[in-house]
């Protein structure tokens, strides 16, 4: 379990929508046991948009407020943007994943995700709880 991690959007999709109670407990343990919990502002966008479509504005706002309370938010800045563009250039992964990967690299943190795109980023540590 990493001590410092950037949580990818896919973590929250699984956390909010998993029907597997045992795996949900593991995801909760991952949050609790990770001392330095970080999310990119891009993840806020992606999670809010998804929940807005699936469950509406009120629930989307509530869940994002909970995320903001429990995680450190790292905004997209020039340095992250340039590093994300470099990652995208090398790996071809989507913009949001490139920004999340760049955020993790700049924070010297792991990424908590099951997205295989992140394994293509050189020297990036990836963690996902086992089902």
C-alpha positions in Angstrom: 0.0 0.0 0.0 1.5 3.3 -1.0 2.0 6.0 1.7 1.4 8.8 -0.8 -0.9 8.3 -3.8 -2.9 10.1 -6.5 -6.3 8.4 -6.8 -7.4 8.0 -10.4 -11.0 8.6 -11.6 -11.5 4.8 -12.1 -10.9 4.4 -8.3 -13.9 6.6 -7.6 -16.1 5.0 -10.3 -15.4 1.6 -8.6 -15.9 3.1 -5.2 -19.2 4.7 -5.9 -20.7 2.0 -8.2 -19.2 -1.3 -7.2 -21.7 -3.9 -6.3 -19.0 -6.1 -4.6 -19.2 -5.4 -0.9 -15.9 -7.2 -0.2 -14.0 -5.2 -2.8 -15.7 -2.0 -1.6 -14.2 -2.7 1.9 -10.8 -3.1 0.3 -11.2 0.3 -1.5 -12.2 1.9 1.7 -9.1 0.4 3.4 -7.0 1.8 0.7 -8.3 5.3 1.4 -7.9 4.9 5.2 -4.4 3.4 4.9 -3.0 6.0 2.4 -1.7 8.8 4.6 -1.2 11.4 1.8 -4.3 11.2 -0.5 -4.2 13.3 -3.6 -6.6 13.9 -6.5 -6.1 16.0 -9.6 -8.7 18.7 -10.4 -9.2 16.7 -13.6 -10.5 13.8 -11.5 -13.0 16.2 -9.9 -14.2 17.1 -13.4 -14.5 13.5 -14.6 -16.2 12.2 -11.4 -18.6 15.2 -11.2 -19.6 14.8 -14.9 -20.2 11.0 -14.5 -22.3 11.4 -11.4 -24.2 14.4 -12.9 -25.3 12.2 -15.8 -26.1 9.1 -13.7 -27.6 10.6 -10.5 -28.0 14.3 -10.9 -26.5 17.6 -9.7 -27.3 17.3 -6.0 -25.5 13.9 -5.6 -22.6 15.0 -7.8 -22.1 18.1 -5.6 -22.3 16.1 -2.4 -19.8 13.4 -3.5 -17.3 16.0 -4.8 -17.6 17.8 -1.5 -16.7 14.6 0.3 -13.8 14.1 -2.0 -12.5 17.6 -1.4 -12.8 17.0 2.4 -10.9 13.7 2.3 -8.3 14.4 -0.4 -5.7 17.1 -1.2 -6.7 18.6 -4.6 -3.9 19.4 -7.0 -4.9 21.9 -9.6 -3.6 21.7 -13.2 -0.8 24.2 -13.6 1.8 25.0 -16.2 4.4 22.5 -15.0 1.8 19.6 -14.7 0.4 20.6 -18.2 3.9 20.4 -19.8 4.7 17.1 -18.2 1.3 15.7 -19.1 1.9 16.7 -22.8 5.3 14.9 -22.7 3.6 11.8 -21.2 0.9 11.9 -23.9 3.5 12.3 -26.6 5.4 9.2 -25.4 2.5 7.0 -24.5 -0.5 8.3 -26.5 -2.7 7.9 -23.5 -5.7 10.3 -23.1 -5.3 13.8 -21.8 -6.9 13.2 -18.4 -4.8 10.2 -17.7 -1.7 12.1 -18.8 -2.5 14.9 -16.4 -3.1 12.4 -13.5 0.1 10.6 -14.3 2.0 13.9 -14.4 0.5 15.0 -11.1 1.6 11.7 -9.5 5.2 12.1 -10.9 5.4 15.7 -9.7 4.1 14.7 -6.2 6.5 11.7 -6.1 3.4 9.5 -5.5 1.9 6.3 -6.8 -1.3 6.2 -8.8 -4.2 4.1 -7.5 -5.9 2.7 -10.6 -6.6 -0.4 -12.6 -6.2 1.5 -15.8 -3.4 -0.2 -17.9 -2.5 3.2 -19.5 -0.6 4.2 -16.4 1.8 1.2 -16.6 3.2 2.7 -19.8 4.5 5.8 -18.0 8.2 5.3 -17.1 9.0 5.2 -13.4 5.4 5.6 -12.3 4.3 3.3 -9.5 0.8 1.9 -9.9 -1.3 0.2 -7.2 -4.7 -1.5 -7.3 -6.2 -3.5 -4.4 -6.8 -7.2 -5.3 -10.4 -8.3 -5.7 
